[in-house]
Amino acid sequence: MTTRTPAQIKAFERDGPSCLWCRVKCDLLRSGNHVHHILRRKPGTDVPEACVHLCWICHEHTHNARSPSKAELVELMREVYGYDLQQTFPEYV
């Protein structure tokens, strides 16, 4: 079992039971919920604003350089929540 950080727990609670990218309810999928760090974990980046709830398929695609890309997730967080990760963490985006 994977241990989630406080930021990942808050992001999961904020995003709800569906993948924020494809909108599929994650409890319907084989391995459930994944909370992805959009930015590499560096000091100061382990915050809910830099995490997103994804289904296992979208999470796997992200780690295999397919859609959703980091840029797409940064834009999604801006559109959905108004988070400007480019302004907050310019060195990591």
C-alpha positions in Angstrom: 0.0 0.0 0.0 1.3 3.4 -0.9 1.6 6.1 1.7 0.0 9.4 0.6 1.4 12.8 1.7 -0.9 15.3 3.4 -1.0 17.2 0.1 -2.1 14.1 -1.9 -4.9 13.4 0.7 -6.1 17.0 0.4 -6.0 16.9 -3.4 -8.0 13.6 -3.4 -10.6 15.1 -1.1 -10.8 18.3 -3.3 -11.1 16.4 -6.6 -13.6 13.9 -5.5 -14.1 10.3 -6.7 -13.6 10.9 -10.4 -10.4 11.3 -12.4 -10.0 15.0 -13.0 -8.7 14.4 -16.6 -11.0 11.8 -18.1 -13.9 12.1 -15.5 -14.2 8.3 -15.1 -15.3 7.3 -11.5 -12.2 5.7 -10.2 -13.9 3.1 -8.0 -15.2 1.5 -11.2 -11.7 0.9 -12.4 -9.5 -2.0 -11.4 -6.9 -0.3 -9.3 -8.7 2.8 -8.2 -7.4 6.1 -7.2 -4.0 7.7 -7.9 -2.9 11.2 -6.8 -0.2 12.5 -9.1 2.3 15.1 -8.3 2.2 17.4 -11.4 5.6 19.0 -10.4 8.6 17.0 -9.3 8.8 16.7 -5.6 11.2 19.4 -4.5 11.2 21.5 -1.3 7.9 23.5 -1.3 6.2 21.7 -4.1 4.4 19.0 -2.1 1.2 21.1 -1.9 -2.4 20.2 -2.9 -2.3 22.8 -5.7 0.5 20.7 -7.3 -1.3 17.4 -7.0 -4.2 16.0 -9.1 -6.5 12.9 -8.7 -6.2 10.6 -11.7 -7.5 7.2 -12.6 -4.8 4.6 -12.9 -4.9 4.7 -16.8 -4.4 8.5 -17.0 -1.7 8.2 -14.3 0.1 5.5 -16.2 -0.1 7.6 -19.4 1.3 10.6 -17.6 4.4 8.6 -16.6 4.8 7.2 -20.1 5.0 10.6 -21.8 1.4 10.5 -23.2 -1.6 12.6 -22.6 -2.2 14.1 -20.1 1.2 15.9 -20.2 2.6 18.1 -17.4 1.6 21.2 -19.5 -2.0 19.8 -19.9 -2.3 19.2 -16.2 -0.9 22.6 -15.3 -3.5 24.2 -17.7 -6.3 21.9 -16.2 -5.5 23.1 -12.7 -5.6 26.7 -13.9 -9.0 26.2 -15.6 -10.7 24.2 -12.9 -9.3 25.7 -9.7 -7.6 29.0 -10.8 -4.2 27.6 -9.6 -1.3 29.3 -11.5 1.5 26.8 -11.1 3.6 28.6 -13.7 3.6 31.7 -11.6 3.9 29.9 -8.2 6.6 27.4 -9.3 8.3 28.9 -12.4 11.4 26.9 -12.0 9.6 23.6 -12.0 7.0 24.0 -14.7 
